[in-house]
Amino acid sequence: SQQGEEDPQALSIQEGENATMNCSYKTSINNLQWYRQNSGRGLVHLILIRSNEREKHSGRLRVTLDTSKKSSSLLITASRAADTASYFCATEARGNYKLTFGKGTLLTVNP
Amino acid sequence: DTEVTQTPKHLVMGMTNKKSLKCEQHMGHRAMYWYKQKAKKPPELMFVYSYEKLSINESVPSRFSPECPNSSLLNLHLHALQPEDSALYLCASSQPTGGNTEAFFGQGTRLTVV
């Protein structure tokens, strides 16, 4: 069963706008990670936030984690057409190396 | 070298064929994974190897047989597959140092079973 649930399932915005994607999960985690996938090929790791962290930044990316609500959000600022891709959250369970992916958000950035 | 290399990139096989997917990494990672991904769906975990030993099998049918010959290589042997097994098969690796490490993914093998 899938741990994470992304919201929205699809998001279409104009270049320069910000994009926010949300992820909810159900069990205790070591960390939560966000990945990007272009056109059904390999996944690229974007950012990892540990269970004891609340916010993390990397370039135009900002991730928040609320363990009390079991939710996370990914903000991409000043989006570009090249950001068009599917974005997945993934949770690493406590006690093993099992990385479980959510359903993903398909982001389309229109030039 | 931060790459995970998967071969072949594409594979078409009949239901009576035996084939193997290969995955290689030289990052010194000691955890390696196989995921299956159907179109417009998230990756689903199949197997996890930790220090060359199978640690997780997500109730995968026996027609899929993983093998980890050494710390750099991971194979997935396929036999008597069904058309519904057609999917993108992704290999990944990470450093199992108590968790909190990113996984590196290969570009995948797109498998079609006819």
Backbone of each chain as ProteinMPNN parsed JSONL, in Angstrom:
{"seq_chain_A": "SQQGEEDPQALSIQEGENATMNCSYKTSINNLQWYRQNSGRGLVHLILIRSNEREKHSGRLRVTLDTSKKSSSLLITASRAADTASYFCATEARGNYKLTFGKGTLLTVNP", "coords_chain_A": {"N_chain_A": [[0.859, -1.189, 0.0], [0.385, 2.304, -0.577], [2.169, 4.819, 1.059], [2.341, 7.638, 1.056], [0.255, 10.396, 0.142], [-0.249, 12.488, -2.463], [-1.146, 15.871, -3.135], [-2.048, 18.578, -5.128], [-3.238, 16.156, -7.612], [-2.645, 16.925, -10.148], [-1.165, 19.846, -11.492], [-1.217, 22.953, -13.014], [0.586, 25.695, -14.07], [1.771, 29.092, -14.734], [4.899, 30.12, -16.102], [7.213, 31.47, -13.798], [5.458, 31.672, -11.703], [4.694, 30.395, -8.386], [4.785, 27.005, -7.22], [2.99, 24.746, -5.28], [3.009, 21.709, -3.609], [1.463, 19.094, -1.82], [1.786, 16.535, 0.696], [0.671, 13.682, 2.368], [1.014, 11.294, 5.014], [1.036, 8.082, 6.763], [2.296, 6.542, 8.791], [4.92, 6.209, 11.347], [7.974, 7.868, 10.633], [11.408, 7.916, 9.449], [12.424, 9.841, 7.787], [11.378, 12.161, 5.223], [11.221, 12.358, 1.764], [11.609, 14.109, -1.339], [11.125, 13.555, -4.762], [11.786, 13.867, -8.255], [10.475, 13.185, -11.484], [11.0, 12.823, -14.858], [9.073, 12.324, -17.692], [8.515, 9.499, -17.265], [10.997, 8.275, -16.745], [14.07, 7.769, -14.924], [14.116, 8.51, -11.375], [14.892, 11.534, -9.737], [16.561, 12.658, -6.925], [15.46, 15.265, -4.846], [15.277, 16.592, -2.301], [15.745, 15.978, 1.181], [14.12, 15.635, 4.249], [14.496, 15.371, 7.672], [12.869, 13.583, 10.369], [12.97, 15.116, 12.652], [13.195, 17.669, 11.802], [11.801, 20.777, 10.65], [11.668, 22.519, 8.539], [13.202, 22.99, 5.362], [15.547, 24.204, 2.968], [16.515, 24.35, -0.455], [18.057, 25.808, -2.937], [15.65, 26.857, -5.2], [13.738, 25.443, -3.915], [11.554, 24.683, -1.225], [10.878, 22.9, 1.613], [8.533, 21.697, 3.944], [7.777, 20.057, 7.029], [5.396, 18.52, 8.994], [5.103, 16.67, 11.609], [3.16, 16.136, 13.468], [0.813, 16.374, 12.111], [1.326, 14.625, 10.185], [2.229, 15.385, 7.58], [3.58, 17.018, 4.646], [4.983, 19.657, 2.676], [5.941, 20.799, -0.559], [7.458, 23.503, -1.976], [7.998, 25.162, -4.94], [9.661, 27.844, -6.087], [9.355, 30.656, -8.335], [8.853, 29.311, -10.882], [9.927, 27.368, -13.739], [9.716, 26.461, -17.223], [11.185, 24.161, -17.539], [10.8, 22.863, -15.164], [8.672, 21.259, -15.416], [7.306, 18.188, -14.734], [6.815, 15.028, -13.013], [6.237, 14.916, -9.554], [7.168, 13.315, -6.631], [6.504, 12.41, -3.274], [8.262, 10.605, -0.771], [8.463, 8.282, 1.824], [10.637, 7.204, 4.38], [10.581, 4.415, 6.288], [10.651, 3.877, 9.838], [13.232, 1.859, 11.174], [13.811, 0.249, 8.992], [15.003, 0.153, 5.551], [13.071, 0.858, 3.845], [11.605, 2.583, 1.304], [8.841, 4.335, 0.561], [6.592, 5.384, -1.874], [4.456, 8.17, -2.62], [1.46, 9.026, -4.503], [2.01, 11.011, -6.331], [2.421, 14.223, -8.005], [1.589, 15.752, -10.971], [3.218, 18.232, -12.478], [2.801, 20.959, -14.562], [4.417, 23.484, -16.207], [3.742, 26.297, -17.87], [5.119, 28.064, -20.613]], "CA_chain_A": [[0.0, 0.0, 0.0], [1.175, 3.506, -0.682], [2.219, 5.581, 2.302], [2.085, 9.053, 0.866], [-0.791, 10.817, -0.776], [0.033, 13.853, -2.866], [-2.275, 16.729, -3.446], [-3.046, 17.982, -6.015], [-2.721, 15.134, -8.515], [-2.101, 17.638, -11.299], [-1.081, 21.284, -11.261], [-0.749, 23.661, -14.199], [0.84, 27.09, -13.717], [2.566, 29.852, -15.689], [6.299, 30.364, -15.722], [7.399, 32.561, -12.852], [4.597, 31.466, -10.536], [5.135, 29.387, -7.422], [4.01, 25.759, -7.213], [2.981, 24.082, -3.978], [2.47, 20.351, -3.597], [1.328, 18.584, -0.463], [1.922, 15.086, 0.848], [0.299, 13.178, 3.694], [1.456, 9.926, 5.225], [0.238, 7.446, 7.816], [3.007, 5.889, 9.895], [6.129, 6.907, 11.823], [8.999, 7.907, 9.594], [12.744, 8.442, 9.693], [12.542, 11.054, 7.001], [10.515, 12.284, 4.057], [12.04, 12.815, 0.634], [10.903, 14.484, -2.56], [11.796, 13.158, -5.988], [11.244, 14.373, -9.506], [10.607, 12.219, -12.564], [10.66, 13.334, -16.184], [8.627, 11.434, -18.766], [8.574, 8.084, -16.968], [12.339, 7.728, -16.652], [14.548, 7.624, -13.556], [13.78, 9.545, -10.405], [16.004, 12.355, -9.248], [16.336, 13.112, -5.557], [15.462, 16.722, -4.711], [15.532, 17.087, -0.952], [15.383, 15.07, 2.267], [13.903, 16.31, 5.529], [14.45, 14.377, 8.745], [11.647, 13.666, 11.177], [13.11, 16.137, 13.694], [13.311, 18.973, 11.152], [10.498, 21.356, 10.306], [11.738, 23.221, 7.265], [14.495, 22.885, 4.711], [15.616, 24.911, 1.708], [17.569, 24.002, -1.398], [17.824, 26.604, -4.137], [14.267, 27.342, -5.315], [12.865, 24.497, -3.232], [11.362, 24.793, 0.216], [10.091, 21.77, 2.106], [8.137, 21.724, 5.352], [7.32, 18.778, 7.57], [4.616, 18.609, 10.229], [4.933, 15.273, 12.013], [1.918, 15.987, 14.23], [-0.255, 16.21, 11.12], [1.82, 13.663, 9.202], [2.119, 16.015, 6.275], [4.719, 17.775, 4.152], [4.708, 20.408, 1.462], [7.069, 21.2, -1.398], [7.229, 24.755, -2.685], [8.974, 25.526, -5.968], [9.457, 29.259, -6.37], [9.768, 31.172, -9.651], [8.922, 28.092, -11.7], [10.402, 27.447, -15.123], [9.155, 25.397, -18.07], [11.984, 22.953, -17.306], [10.347, 22.2, -13.932], [7.586, 20.351, -15.784], [7.687, 16.818, -14.369], [6.036, 14.46, -11.908], [6.925, 15.057, -8.271], [6.721, 12.301, -5.674], [7.068, 12.327, -1.941], [8.567, 9.23, -0.374], [8.775, 8.211, 3.249], [11.48, 6.103, 4.833], [9.994, 3.928, 7.533], [11.572, 3.613, 10.953], [13.644, 0.471, 11.401], [14.295, -0.439, 7.789], [15.375, 1.078, 4.477], [11.967, 0.81, 2.901], [11.208, 3.899, 0.821], [7.507, 4.152, -0.017], [6.249, 6.572, -2.639], [3.09, 8.626, -2.786], [0.904, 8.901, -5.851], [2.654, 11.976, -7.212], [1.76, 15.391, -8.593], [2.098, 16.106, -12.293], [3.329, 19.68, -12.59], [3.046, 21.512, -15.895], [4.725, 24.905, -16.174], [3.54, 26.808, -19.229], [6.003, 29.207, -20.9]], "C_chain_A": [[0.888, 1.229, 0.0], [1.064, 4.305, 0.607], [1.774, 7.005, 2.084], [0.956, 9.3, -0.112], [-0.49, 12.252, -1.159], [-1.235, 14.584, -3.259], [-1.696, 18.044, -3.956], [-2.432, 16.878, -6.871], [-2.11, 15.77, -9.751], [-2.18, 19.126, -11.022], [-0.513, 21.941, -12.503], [-0.61, 25.135, -13.852], [1.623, 27.771, -14.836], [3.984, 30.002, -15.156], [6.393, 31.575, -14.806], [6.533, 32.43, -11.61], [5.22, 30.436, -9.606], [4.222, 28.168, -7.499], [4.126, 25.118, -5.845], [2.303, 22.732, -4.099], [2.482, 19.847, -2.168], [1.375, 17.066, -0.451], [1.483, 14.72, 2.257], [0.727, 11.721, 3.801], [0.822, 9.382, 6.498], [1.034, 6.925, 9.01], [4.224, 6.7, 10.325], [7.238, 6.796, 10.789], [10.341, 8.346, 10.151], [12.898, 9.795, 9.013], [11.514, 11.028, 5.878], [11.345, 12.897, 2.954], [11.126, 13.204, -0.521], [11.78, 14.13, -3.753], [11.056, 13.743, -7.175], [11.471, 13.314, -10.576], [10.128, 12.858, -13.86], [10.233, 12.188, -17.069], [8.855, 9.958, -18.492], [9.97, 7.486, -16.998], [12.763, 7.683, -15.178], [14.127, 8.772, -12.661], [15.032, 10.25, -9.943], [15.65, 12.871, -7.866], [16.434, 14.63, -5.492], [15.9, 17.164, -3.319], [15.049, 16.063, 0.065], [15.201, 15.884, 3.521], [13.721, 15.24, 6.596], [13.223, 14.599, 9.614], [11.744, 14.72, 12.273], [13.326, 17.551, 13.116], [11.934, 19.474, 10.741], [10.495, 22.031, 8.945], [13.138, 23.076, 6.687], [14.433, 23.589, 3.364], [16.739, 24.337, 0.861], [17.287, 24.743, -2.689], [16.415, 27.171, -4.162], [13.266, 26.44, -4.616], [12.786, 24.808, -1.739], [10.439, 23.661, 0.639], [9.767, 21.997, 3.572], [7.651, 20.346, 5.758], [6.61, 19.046, 8.886], [4.313, 17.188, 10.677], [3.663, 15.075, 12.832], [0.733, 15.773, 13.295], [0.104, 15.165, 10.072], [1.655, 14.223, 7.789], [3.372, 16.813, 5.946], [4.275, 18.586, 2.948], [6.02, 20.738, 0.759], [6.665, 22.458, -2.14], [8.354, 24.957, -3.684], [8.697, 26.98, -6.321], [9.952, 29.6, -7.778], [9.927, 30.036, -10.655], [9.348, 28.401, -13.13], [9.768, 26.32, -15.923], [9.884, 24.078, -17.828], [11.606, 22.228, -16.005], [9.194, 21.246, -14.205], [8.031, 18.915, -15.584], [6.65, 16.29, -13.389], [6.873, 14.551, -10.64], [6.305, 14.081, -7.279], [7.319, 12.565, -4.298], [7.298, 10.858, -1.618], [8.965, 9.234, 1.086], [9.647, 6.995, 3.527], [10.978, 5.684, 6.192], [11.062, 3.771, 8.61], [11.944, 2.133, 10.977], [14.05, -0.3, 10.173], [14.597, 0.607, 6.726], [14.285, 1.139, 3.421], [11.527, 2.225, 2.567], [9.902, 3.714, 0.064], [7.039, 5.456, -0.636], [4.763, 6.884, -2.589], [2.698, 8.618, -4.243], [1.456, 9.929, -6.829], [1.769, 13.115, -7.666], [2.402, 15.659, -9.936], [2.05, 17.617, -12.428], [3.621, 20.061, -14.03], [3.262, 23.005, -15.741], [4.684, 25.412, -17.607], [4.398, 28.042, -19.473], [5.204, 30.461, -21.228]], "O_chain_A": [[2.006, 1.2, 0.514], [-0.021, 4.442, 1.172], [0.94, 7.528, 2.823], [0.729, 8.537, -1.05], [-0.473, 13.138, -0.304], [-2.238, 13.99, -3.654], [-0.874, 18.615, -3.24], [-1.215, 16.692, -6.85], [-1.173, 15.229, -10.338], [-3.128, 19.61, -10.402], [0.543, 21.543, -12.996], [-1.566, 25.76, -13.393], [2.082, 27.115, -15.771], [4.231, 30.01, -13.95], [5.723, 32.584, -15.025], [6.844, 33.017, -10.573], [6.139, 29.707, -9.978], [3.035, 28.286, -7.805], [5.225, 24.964, -5.312], [1.189, 22.614, -4.611], [3.399, 20.139, -1.401], [1.054, 16.403, -1.437], [1.877, 15.37, 3.225], [0.794, 11.007, 2.8], [0.155, 10.114, 7.229], [0.51, 6.869, 10.122], [4.523, 7.744, 9.745], [7.412, 5.756, 10.153], [10.422, 9.04, 11.165], [13.425, 10.75, 9.583], [10.871, 10.01, 5.621], [12.09, 13.85, 3.184], [10.016, 12.69, -0.656], [12.989, 14.365, -3.761], [9.871, 14.066, -7.104], [12.497, 12.634, -10.592], [9.01, 13.365, -13.949], [10.945, 11.191, -17.189], [9.33, 9.231, -19.364], [10.114, 6.291, -17.256], [11.918, 7.573, -14.29], [13.82, 9.867, -13.133], [16.089, 9.642, -9.778], [14.582, 13.446, -7.656], [17.378, 15.218, -6.019], [16.786, 18.007, -3.177], [14.061, 15.365, -0.165], [16.032, 16.735, 3.835], [12.907, 14.327, 6.452], [12.616, 15.67, 9.594], [10.719, 15.176, 12.778], [13.604, 18.497, 13.852], [11.016, 18.686, 10.513], [9.463, 22.109, 8.279], [14.128, 23.043, 7.418], [13.4, 23.577, 2.696], [17.769, 23.899, 1.373], [16.395, 24.366, -3.45], [16.021, 27.89, -3.243], [12.059, 26.661, -4.722], [13.777, 25.14, -1.089], [9.353, 23.49, 0.087], [10.617, 22.435, 4.347], [7.174, 19.569, 4.93], [7.145, 19.707, 9.775], [3.373, 16.567, 10.182], [3.138, 13.963, 12.89], [-0.227, 15.083, 13.638], [-0.693, 14.853, 9.188], [1.026, 13.61, 6.927], [4.12, 17.227, 6.832], [3.302, 18.237, 2.279], [7.059, 20.928, 1.392], [5.657, 22.48, -2.846], [9.528, 24.927, -3.318], [7.613, 27.307, -6.803], [10.832, 28.939, -8.331], [11.007, 29.829, -11.207], [9.164, 29.502, -13.649], [9.328, 25.325, -15.347], [9.281, 23.007, -17.903], [12.047, 21.102, -15.776], [8.783, 20.502, -13.314], [9.008, 18.47, -16.185], [5.731, 17.003, -12.988], [8.076, 14.293, -10.66], [5.086, 14.028, -7.111], [8.497, 12.903, -4.175], [6.607, 9.981, -2.136], [9.721, 10.098, 1.529], [9.428, 5.911, 2.987], [10.947, 6.477, 7.133], [12.236, 3.558, 8.308], [11.087, 1.263, 10.822], [14.586, -1.402, 10.29], [14.464, 1.806, 6.971], [14.545, 1.434, 2.255], [11.121, 2.98, 3.451], [9.857, 3.019, -0.951], [7.084, 6.508, 0.002], [3.924, 5.986, -2.525], [3.489, 8.253, -5.113], [1.374, 9.731, -8.041], [0.544, 13.001, -7.71], [3.624, 15.78, -10.032], [0.973, 18.21, -12.486], [4.562, 19.557, -14.642], [2.406, 23.714, -15.213], [5.487, 25.007, -18.448], [4.416, 28.961, -18.655], [5.786, 31.513, -21.494]]}, "seq_chain_B": "DTEVTQTPKHLVMGMTNKKSLKCEQHMGHRAMYWYKQKAKKPPELMFVYSYEKLSINESVPSRFSPECPNSSLLNLHLHALQPEDSALYLCASSQPTGGNTEAFFGQGTRLTVV", "coords_chain_B": {"N_chain_B": [[31.583, 9.184, -9.166], [28.262, 9.141, -9.51], [26.296, 7.516, -10.442], [23.675, 5.205, -11.25], [23.519, 2.456, -13.146], [21.481, 0.958, -15.513], [20.728, -1.899, -17.426], [19.046, -3.862, -19.945], [17.939, -0.813, -21.656], [15.498, -0.986, -22.889], [13.235, -3.731, -23.211], [11.767, -6.414, -24.82], [9.843, -9.211, -24.359], [8.749, -12.613, -24.707], [6.132, -14.598, -23.218], [7.166, -17.03, -22.525], [9.815, -16.72, -22.318], [13.13, -16.368, -20.811], [14.758, -13.853, -19.143], [17.096, -11.315, -18.05], [17.421, -8.47, -15.957], [19.777, -5.903, -15.399], [21.723, -4.117, -12.982], [23.952, -1.652, -11.875], [26.208, -0.099, -9.635], [28.704, 2.176, -8.451], [29.15, 3.535, -6.127], [29.684, 2.653, -3.661], [27.508, 1.99, -2.184], [25.515, 0.096, 0.072], [22.95, -0.775, 0.136], [20.463, -1.907, -2.018], [17.871, -1.688, -4.441], [14.868, -2.888, -6.033], [12.312, -1.525, -7.955], [8.989, -1.394, -9.278], [7.189, 0.236, -11.813], [4.175, 1.241, -13.031], [2.462, 2.846, -15.779], [1.699, 6.242, -15.156], [1.569, 5.848, -12.448], [2.858, 5.587, -9.042], [6.242, 4.521, -8.158], [6.572, 1.134, -7.088], [7.734, -0.718, -4.417], [9.724, -3.637, -4.765], [11.896, -5.408, -4.028], [14.459, -5.369, -1.49], [17.888, -5.246, -0.961], [20.291, -5.571, 1.51], [23.546, -5.109, 2.402], [24.224, -7.162, 0.61], [22.396, -9.09, 1.179], [19.099, -10.385, 0.96], [16.657, -8.402, 2.254], [14.097, -7.384, 2.243], [11.162, -8.532, 0.763], [8.544, -7.783, -1.093], [6.267, -9.525, -1.194], [6.453, -10.499, -3.818], [5.687, -12.136, -6.903], [7.023, -15.397, -7.711], [8.016, -15.557, -10.259], [9.644, -13.465, -10.633], [12.933, -13.088, -9.823], [15.325, -12.03, -7.679], [18.833, -11.167, -7.518], [21.924, -10.681, -5.913], [24.977, -10.463, -6.703], [27.363, -9.229, -5.885], [28.587, -6.343, -4.046], [28.222, -4.289, -5.833], [26.511, -4.951, -7.837], [23.252, -5.765, -9.039], [20.79, -7.996, -9.93], [17.818, -8.849, -11.773], [16.022, -11.571, -12.377], [13.94, -12.86, -14.838], [11.123, -14.812, -15.571], [8.702, -16.625, -17.344], [6.801, -14.519, -17.506], [3.881, -12.385, -17.321], [1.603, -10.514, -19.448], [0.665, -8.362, -17.904], [2.81, -7.73, -16.376], [4.293, -5.954, -17.717], [6.057, -2.975, -17.569], [7.88, -0.167, -16.158], [10.971, -0.861, -14.836], [12.773, -0.079, -12.083], [15.933, 0.462, -10.657], [17.608, 1.126, -7.617], [19.938, 2.652, -5.306], [21.374, 3.052, -2.041], [22.962, 4.361, 0.94], [23.072, 2.412, 3.677], [23.235, 3.633, 6.345], [21.93, 3.763, 8.992], [19.748, 4.986, 7.974], [18.162, 8.01, 6.635], [19.383, 8.805, 4.274], [19.726, 9.693, 0.834], [18.218, 8.072, -2.002], [19.613, 6.814, -4.98], [18.626, 6.639, -8.279], [18.458, 4.506, -11.15], [17.967, 4.86, -14.748], [16.088, 3.12, -15.528], [14.493, 0.129, -16.858], [12.488, -0.41, -19.53], [10.031, -2.635, -19.782], [8.356, -4.856, -21.889], [5.953, -7.304, -22.127], [4.993, -9.8, -24.244]], "CA_chain_B": [[30.565, 8.533, -9.981], [27.008, 9.073, -8.757], [25.323, 6.925, -11.349], [23.2, 3.831, -11.206], [23.373, 2.093, -14.559], [20.597, -0.187, -15.742], [20.677, -2.445, -18.782], [18.964, -2.931, -21.07], [16.982, 0.298, -21.485], [14.214, -1.51, -23.337], [13.242, -5.183, -23.372], [10.509, -7.043, -25.209], [10.015, -10.646, -24.169], [7.558, -13.439, -24.739], [5.743, -15.145, -21.918], [7.934, -18.239, -22.207], [11.245, -16.366, -22.303], [13.86, -16.03, -19.579], [15.642, -12.715, -19.364], [17.587, -10.699, -16.81], [17.716, -7.041, -15.894], [21.011, -5.689, -14.629], [21.878, -2.824, -12.333], [25.312, -1.531, -11.355], [26.576, 1.189, -9.023], [30.066, 2.185, -7.899], [29.185, 4.566, -5.092], [29.929, 2.004, -2.38], [26.256, 1.827, -1.459], [25.316, -1.293, 0.479], [21.527, -1.122, 0.008], [20.026, -1.799, -3.411], [16.417, -1.864, -4.491], [14.112, -2.977, -7.287], [10.964, -0.967, -7.96], [8.2, -1.548, -10.505], [6.33, 1.402, -11.986], [3.233, 1.237, -14.152], [2.234, 4.194, -16.32], [0.93, 7.198, -14.366], [1.501, 5.375, -11.062], [4.144, 5.731, -8.348], [7.054, 3.294, -8.065], [6.193, 0.198, -6.024], [8.896, -1.491, -3.99], [9.662, -5.091, -4.953], [12.914, -6.07, -3.212], [15.558, -4.597, -0.922], [19.074, -5.963, -0.518], [21.14, -4.819, 2.418], [24.811, -5.839, 2.537], [24.144, -8.295, -0.304], [21.401, -10.082, 1.633], [17.726, -9.966, 0.737], [16.061, -7.998, 3.527], [12.658, -7.153, 2.055], [10.488, -9.036, -0.438], [7.182, -7.293, -0.929], [5.322, -10.543, -1.701], [6.55, -10.488, -5.279], [5.568, -13.496, -7.466], [8.302, -16.083, -7.886], [8.524, -15.39, -11.627], [10.685, -12.447, -10.488], [13.929, -13.631, -8.917], [16.449, -11.109, -7.568], [20.141, -11.734, -7.168], [22.922, -9.647, -5.64], [26.229, -11.221, -6.728], [28.354, -8.51, -5.079], [28.066, -5.08, -3.513], [28.01, -3.306, -6.901], [25.619, -5.471, -8.869], [21.948, -6.3, -8.668], [20.095, -8.539, -11.096], [16.438, -9.309, -11.615], [15.796, -12.62, -13.35], [12.528, -12.889, -15.22], [10.764, -16.088, -16.194], [7.265, -16.893, -17.459], [6.061, -13.318, -17.134], [2.553, -12.146, -17.883], [1.511, -9.173, -20.055], [0.46, -7.324, -16.877], [4.113, -7.399, -15.781], [4.886, -4.883, -18.514], [6.209, -1.801, -16.713], [9.239, 0.37, -16.025], [11.625, -1.44, -13.666], [13.776, 0.868, -11.601], [16.89, 0.04, -9.642], [18.108, 2.238, -6.819], [20.885, 2.281, -4.261], [21.587, 4.054, -0.999], [23.906, 3.945, 1.969], [22.213, 2.067, 4.807], [23.87, 4.023, 7.606], [20.901, 4.202, 9.924], [18.714, 5.748, 7.282], [18.406, 9.423, 6.372], [20.212, 9.033, 3.094], [18.938, 9.695, -0.387], [18.384, 6.955, -2.924], [19.974, 7.166, -6.35], [17.894, 5.763, -9.182], [18.827, 4.354, -12.545], [16.986, 5.353, -15.715], [15.023, 2.131, -15.677], [14.322, -0.741, -18.015], [11.067, -0.477, -19.926], [9.78, -4.035, -20.15], [7.083, -5.202, -22.527], [5.75, -8.75, -22.215], [4.019, -10.049, -25.325]], "C_chain_B": [[29.293, 8.376, -9.154], [25.918, 8.454, -9.604], [24.945, 5.504, -10.964], [22.861, 3.475, -12.652], [22.52, 0.846, -14.699], [20.667, -0.612, -17.208], [19.747, -3.64, -18.822], [18.003, -1.784, -20.772], [15.574, -0.138, -21.87], [14.339, -3.026, -23.501], [11.836, -5.638, -23.747], [10.722, -8.548, -25.078], [8.682, -11.374, -24.25], [7.318, -14.073, -23.387], [6.516, -16.404, -21.554], [9.43, -17.959, -22.099], [11.798, -16.279, -20.89], [14.815, -14.902, -19.922], [16.096, -12.188, -18.004], [17.77, -9.216, -16.996], [18.931, -6.864, -15.002], [21.086, -4.258, -14.12], [23.269, -2.786, -11.712], [25.518, -0.149, -10.756], [27.963, 1.054, -8.411], [30.216, 3.299, -6.881], [29.469, 3.967, -3.719], [28.668, 1.825, -1.549], [26.028, 0.354, -1.124], [23.849, -1.668, 0.572], [21.13, -0.908, -1.451], [18.586, -2.286, -3.508], [15.956, -2.144, -5.923], [12.715, -2.419, -7.043], [10.313, -1.282, -9.302], [7.281, -0.335, -10.608], [5.468, 1.239, -13.237], [2.97, 2.689, -14.56], [1.311, 5.009, -15.409], [0.711, 6.736, -12.927], [2.842, 5.612, -10.372], [4.942, 4.438, -8.393], [6.585, 2.45, -6.882], [7.403, -0.667, -5.691], [8.668, -2.982, -4.22], [10.609, -5.778, -3.962], [13.9, -5.04, -2.668], [16.66, -5.568, -0.543], [19.879, -5.037, 0.376], [22.379, -5.658, 2.7], [24.731, -7.194, 1.827], [23.19, -9.386, 0.162], [19.997, -9.527, 1.41], [17.076, -9.634, 2.075], [14.56, -7.745, 3.413], [12.228, -7.752, 0.715], [9.025, -8.681, -0.258], [6.169, -8.248, -1.573], [5.273, -10.541, -3.223], [6.432, -11.921, -5.806], [6.928, -14.092, -7.802], [8.818, -16.027, -9.316], [9.547, -14.251, -11.704], [11.675, -12.971, -9.446], [15.121, -12.68, -8.829], [17.724, -11.843, -7.191], [21.101, -10.577, -6.945], [24.288, -10.334, -5.569], [27.372, -10.566, -5.945], [27.801, -7.133, -4.733], [27.764, -4.054, -4.587], [26.917, -3.702, -7.877], [24.311, -5.991, -8.284], [21.278, -6.768, -9.948], [18.646, -8.838, -10.748], [16.166, -10.297, -12.741], [14.298, -12.788, -13.567], [12.209, -14.196, -15.935], [9.249, -16.263, -16.179], [6.439, -15.694, -17.016], [4.727, -13.242, -17.851], [2.506, -10.749, -18.511], [1.331, -8.066, -19.021], [1.748, -6.968, -16.133], [4.846, -6.329, -16.577], [4.891, -3.604, -17.684], [7.62, -1.262, -16.86], [9.826, -0.204, -14.74], [12.817, -0.577, -13.298], [14.641, 0.233, -10.534], [17.343, 1.286, -8.886], [19.123, 1.728, -5.811], [20.973, 3.405, -3.248], [22.561, 3.487, 0.021], [23.124, 3.649, 3.224], [22.839, 2.381, 6.154], [22.83, 4.59, 8.548], [19.835, 5.06, 9.272], [19.147, 7.181, 7.025], [19.417, 9.658, 5.269], [19.344, 8.928, 1.854], [19.187, 8.429, -1.173], [18.711, 7.507, -4.305], [19.32, 6.139, -7.271], [18.567, 5.672, -10.542], [17.708, 4.869, -13.437], [15.903, 4.334, -16.025], [15.144, 1.275, -16.922], [12.832, -0.805, -18.312], [10.817, -1.86, -20.504], [8.395, -4.181, -20.755], [7.011, -6.715, -22.663], [4.636, -9.014, -23.234], [3.588, -11.523, -25.345]], "O_chain_B": [[29.248, 7.581, -8.215], [24.749, 8.826, -9.495], [25.746, 4.728, -10.444], [22.025, 4.116, -13.288], [22.796, -0.187, -14.088], [20.663, 0.225, -18.11], [19.654, -4.373, -17.837], [17.328, -1.79, -19.742], [14.59, 0.282, -21.263], [15.393, -3.54, -23.876], [10.855, -5.298, -23.087], [11.679, -9.092, -25.628], [7.633, -10.828, -23.909], [8.194, -14.08, -22.522], [6.521, -16.808, -20.391], [10.217, -18.863, -21.821], [11.06, -16.139, -19.915], [15.586, -14.993, -20.877], [15.56, -12.559, -16.959], [18.215, -8.754, -18.047], [19.103, -7.558, -14.0], [20.582, -3.325, -14.745], [23.714, -3.758, -11.101], [25.057, 0.851, -11.306], [28.352, -0.008, -7.925], [31.269, 3.929, -6.779], [29.492, 4.688, -2.722], [28.741, 1.543, -0.353], [26.312, -0.526, -1.936], [23.521, -2.76, 1.036], [21.421, 0.132, -2.042], [18.149, -3.165, -2.765], [16.573, -1.697, -6.889], [12.035, -2.775, -6.081], [10.988, -1.418, -10.322], [6.669, 0.076, -9.622], [5.978, 1.117, -14.35], [3.217, 3.624, -13.799], [0.276, 4.52, -14.955], [-0.226, 7.183, -12.264], [3.854, 5.817, -11.043], [4.379, 3.371, -8.638], [6.247, 2.973, -5.82], [8.015, -1.269, -6.573], [7.602, -3.525, -3.926], [10.188, -6.615, -3.164], [14.148, -3.999, -3.277], [16.413, -6.582, 0.11], [20.116, -3.875, 0.045], [22.275, -6.786, 3.181], [25.118, -8.226, 2.375], [23.177, -10.483, -0.396], [19.741, -8.346, 1.644], [16.96, -10.504, 2.939], [13.834, -7.881, 4.398], [12.847, -7.509, -0.32], [8.35, -9.214, 0.622], [5.334, -7.842, -2.381], [4.203, -10.578, -3.83], [7.015, -12.834, -5.222], [7.867, -13.37, -8.137], [9.959, -16.415, -9.565], [10.232, -14.092, -12.714], [11.29, -13.264, -8.314], [15.858, -12.533, -9.804], [17.713, -12.945, -6.642], [21.095, -9.605, -7.7], [24.713, -10.744, -4.49], [28.24, -11.255, -5.409], [26.671, -6.805, -5.093], [27.119, -3.044, -4.305], [26.45, -2.874, -8.659], [24.272, -6.57, -7.198], [21.207, -6.028, -10.93], [18.297, -9.052, -9.587], [16.087, -9.918, -13.909], [13.509, -12.85, -12.624], [12.959, -14.627, -16.812], [8.597, -16.079, -15.151], [5.49, -15.835, -16.243], [4.481, -13.932, -18.841], [3.299, -9.886, -18.135], [1.793, -6.945, -19.235], [1.774, -6.017, -15.352], [5.901, -5.852, -16.158], [3.856, -3.195, -17.157], [8.444, -1.818, -17.585], [9.24, -0.05, -13.669], [13.737, -0.374, -14.09], [14.15, -0.442, -9.629], [17.445, 2.37, -9.462], [19.169, 0.538, -5.498], [20.684, 4.562, -3.554], [22.933, 2.315, -0.022], [22.549, 4.571, 3.801], [22.961, 1.503, 7.008], [22.857, 5.779, 8.864], [19.104, 5.779, 9.953], [20.317, 7.534, 7.17], [20.209, 10.598, 5.326], [18.364, 8.184, 1.819], [20.23, 7.789, -1.034], [18.164, 8.522, -4.738], [19.447, 4.932, -7.068], [19.167, 6.634, -11.022], [16.644, 5.261, -12.959], [14.92, 4.643, -16.699], [15.801, 1.641, -17.897], [12.026, -1.198, -17.468], [11.323, -2.207, -21.571], [7.401, -3.7, -20.21], [7.901, -7.336, -23.244], [3.513, -8.527, -23.106], [2.777, -11.918, -26.182]]}, "name": "protein", "num_of_chains": 2, "seq": "SQQGEEDPQALSIQEGENATMNCSYKTSINNLQWYRQNSGRGLVHLILIRSNEREKHSGRLRVTLDTSKKSSSLLITASRAADTASYFCATEARGNYKLTFGKGTLLTVNPDTEVTQTPKHLVMGMTNKKSLKCEQHMGHRAMYWYKQKAKKPPELMFVYSYEKLSINESVPSRFSPECPNSSLLNLHLHALQPEDSALYLCASSQPTGGNTEAFFGQGTRLTVV"}
